[in-house]
């Protein structure tokens, strides 16, 4: 029993996966925080693009 516990405690095969999962979670939290902080600026960019597209001419320009 002691050998089994020693072997389980020294096994580090899942360590890399855990580290990658923590990194992905940290990046996701940071991305959500950035999107929340800049939501008004991001919305303004999309509104500006929508207005530009709405004001675009409907017909192609005349080329003689």
DATA-V543925 format. One record per residue. N is the residue number from 1. PSI is psi in whole degrees, -180 to 180 (NA if undefined). OMEGA is omega in whole degrees, 0 to 359 (NA if undefined). Layout:
N;PSI;OMEGA  N;PSI;OMEGA
This chain:
1;-41;180  2;-38;179  3;-38;179  4;-45;180  5;-42;178  6;-42;180  7;-40;179  8;-38;180  9;-28;181  10;-7;180  11;122;181  12;28;184  13;-29;180  14;2;184  15;-44;181  16;-43;179  17;-41;179  18;-41;179  19;-42;178  20;-40;179  21;-40;178  22;-40;179  23;-45;179  24;-41;179  25;-41;179  26;-42;178  27;-41;179  28;-43;179  29;-42;179  30;-41;180  31;-43;178  32;-42;179  33;-42;179  34;-43;180  35;-36;179  36;-42;181  37;-37;185  38;22;185  39;-36;180  40;-41;179  41;-40;179  42;-42;177  43;-38;179  44;-38;178  45;-44;180  46;-38;177  47;-41;178  48;-42;177  49;-40;179  50;-41;178  51;-40;178  52;-43;179  53;-36;179  54;-30;181  55;0;180  56;149;179  57;149;182  58;-26;182  59;154;178  60;154;180  61;149;179  62;126;178  63;113;183  64;NA;NA
